[in-house]
Amino acid sequence: MRPDPLATAPLSSVMSGLDLYPFLSRFSDYFAKSYERWRRGRILRFLRRVDPDTLEKISERLAVTAFQQAAERVPYYRDLLHSKGIDPALIRKAADFRRLPLLEKEIFYEADIADLALDGDLESIKNILTSSGFSGKFGFGANSADNLRNTARMIDFVLDMIFEIGRKKTLVISCLPMGVKMYTNLALLAEVSVREDMALALVRKFQKHVDQIIIVGEAFFLKRLAEEGIRSGIDWPSLPVSLVCGEDSFPETYRDYMGGLLGISHDVWPMERMIGSSLGIAEVDLNLFHETPETIRIRRLAERDEKFRKLIFGEELDVTPMLFHYYPHRTFLELDVAGEIIVTTLVPCQIPLIRYNTKDAGRLISYRALESALKEYDRIDLLPTLHLPLAAVKSRHAGSAPHTKIADHVRRAMFSDPEVAKRVTGYFKILDGAGGKQIDLQMEKYFSSETDRQEIAAGLNVEGAKINPIPYYQFPEALTLDYNKKFRH
């Protein structure tokens, strides 16, 4: 059998090569769109045919190239290597990366921002992104016009692959927090931030004029949006609406609860609509990881089957992490000794990062390792069609690992019972008391009676913790909860 020429083609010739889009977009919208449709199809076919091991080896080579460029052209990084006595010429393969220092958000405080940029140049920057500040410190992403255009193309590629936005007329409603931008060239885009009234008005007005609506936002805000929609008379199950949750992880019970509100089932195949997740880091990549219907199926089985969960994610986890694909031609990933994900950016960007610690704990799973595990479990039917590696990302809801573990269990239990879920906002605080842990839970403003408190306390069972439901406006941080900032349990 002759080898598939697309599967054996050099990555650069498929993923980049001669890019005609900038030229065509200036002269013909029709030809530019046709070219992009052809290009997306070519990339997708490549990712479904390429040898997974080859893809990861290419990532390693690109990582060395990215390092050499940063060592030569980024003033701060060049000086850092010199101060640590590291000769860039001796870093010849990815295995040598272990000798390189880890970067963290502190670099944005230690260095002048220009010294973090290629050639110390900020002139070509057209856009600045800030991180959420969840860690107490901010990171910054800087983008040129080319970066922004290619970010939109990457997002379009993912949305087209999952939702077919190139074929279906699509309205994307971005409810991401203030300052977090969404980019797309294919879809009709409305950015309303955390205004559920504006988002619901768009759904009502445009649902007859599009084939589908994709709403993007933080998980608890989307819960509020869906519930407010029902209270205002929107019949979600009759509408072609899907959700994409960003900012943080969620349990499968959340997906079940939200699916019940919207009339979406994730246990049918193929999935017609979905509630999915995407994870971006402002200073690294807005679309660093994302779910697909196939990764959702794997995670849902892991949630139901402890033996399968341990086979895929390891013995140490008792809570199922998020399971994402990532693109090894865009980022090179490692794990440090503490099990935290280390990222090296491979795509052209103004502030390249080499071995940047995201502070997200997780596990990296090669495509071959997943394939082997699924064969062992006799579930090869779950093997993703994309030959991409995967990242299992743990949550980080709280300031410490023990509290995060408790928070995971509270979240899972909270959405297990729809009668409890509808009575709470999702926000809670974990307190240390003399008799053990206490969970101060914010009640929804529509359910603040003593009967509601009793319903929540009776329906929410978290081992070793006392449940203390608090009426909406009496919750200690009620006046500062506006969905614009990540909440620390």
ZIPE-V720944 format. One line per field, one symbol per residue. phi: phi as a letter, one per 40 degrees, with the letter a starting at -180 (. if undefined). psi: psi as a letter, one per 20 degrees, with the letter a starting at -180 (. if undefined). burial: b if it has 16 or more other ideal C-beta (glycine too) atoms within 10 Angstrom, else e. A space follows every 10 residues. Layout:
phi=???
psi=???
burial=???
//
This chain:
phi=.ccccccbcd dccccbgccc ddccccbacc cccccccccc ccccccccbc cdccccccdc cccccccccc ccbbdccccc ccccgccdcc cbaccccccc ccbbddccbc bcdccccdfg bbcccbabbb ccgdcgbbbb bbbcccdccc ccccccdccc ccbfccbbcb bbbcbcddgc cbbabcccbb bbfcbccccc cccccbccbb cabbbbacdc cccccccccc cchccddcbc bbbbcbgaca cccccccccc ccgbbbbbbc ccbabbbbbb bdcbacbcba cbdcccdccc ccccbcccdc ccbhcccbbc ccbbcbbccb abbbbcccgc cbbbcbcdac bcbbfcccgc caacbccccc dccccccfbc cccccccbcb bcbccacbca ccccccdccc ccccccbdcc dccbchcabb bcbcchcbbc bcccccbbcc ccdccccccb bbdgbccbcb ddcccdbdcb cbgcbcbbc
psi=pqqohhhjqq ghhghebooi ghghhihohg hghgghgggg hggghgiihq phhgghhhgg ghggggghgg hhiogghghg gghjkpohii nirhhihiiq qpqaihhihh qphhiiqpjk pjhipippqq rhjhiiqqrp ppqrhggggh ghhgghgghh ggilihhppp ppookqrpio qqpqhgqppp oiblnhhggh hggghihijr hqppppaqgh ghggggghgg hjjpnghiqm pqqopagrrq rhhghgghhh hikppjjqpq phrqoaqqpq pgifpimgqq rrhghggghh ghhhohghgh ggirhipjpp rqoqqroiih qpqrpahjjq ppppphqprh nqpolpoijp qbppoqhhgg ggghghjkli iipqhplqrq poprrmhriq gghhgghghg gghhjhohhg giiqhiprqo qprhjbqpoo ppqqiimjrh ggghgghhio oopjqppnpp qgiiphkgii njjipqpo.
burial=eeeeeebebe beebbeeeee beebbeeeee ebbebbeebb ebbeebbeeb ebeebbebbe ebbbebbeeb beebbbbeeb beeeebebee beebeebeeb eebbbebbee bebeebbbee ebeebeeebe bbebeeeebe bbbbeebebb bbbbbbbbbb bbbebbeeeb bbbbbbbeeb ebbbebbbbb ebbbebeebb ebbeeebeeb ebbbbbbbbb bbbbbbbebe eeebebeebb bbbbbbbbbb bbbbbbbbbb bbebebeeee bebbbbbbbb bbbbbbbbbb bbebbbbbbb bbbeeeebbe bbbeeebebb bbbbbbbbbb bbbbeeeeeb bbbbbbbebb bbbbbbbbeb bbbbbbbeeb eebbeeeebe ebbbebbbbb bbbbbbbbee eebbbbbbbb bbbbbbbeeb bbbbbbbbbb eeeeeebbbb bbbbeebbee ebbebbeebb ebeebebbbb bbeebeeeee eebbebbbb
//
